[in-house]
Amino acid sequence: MSHVRIYQKPKNAMQSGRYGTDRWILEFEPADAQRADPLMGWAGSGDTRRQLVLKFPTLEAAKAYADGKGLVATVVAAPKKVLKLQAYADNFR
């Protein structure tokens, strides 16, 4: 039985735009730990589902896909959007 995580992508802290934050993302939980490659030293594993990322327009669509495929889904709540209202003059107080 495969476990998946469903979450909403947060806003990028380096940019002011909110593009893509309304989509829901379904990712598979890692089946095995990553290990260092003996030749190159890069981290990797034999689990190819780790590379799979599915995007859905709504949470209900992501849950329906997981239920249809027999996946155990965990929904991670989106972080609260907190606005910090501040005037430019506050920088000089």
Secondary structure, 3 states (H helix, E strand, C coil): CCEEEEEECCCCCCCCCCCCCCCEEEEECCCCCCEECCCCCCEECCCHHHHCEEEECCHHHHHHHHHHHCCEEEECCCCCCCCCCCCHHHHHC
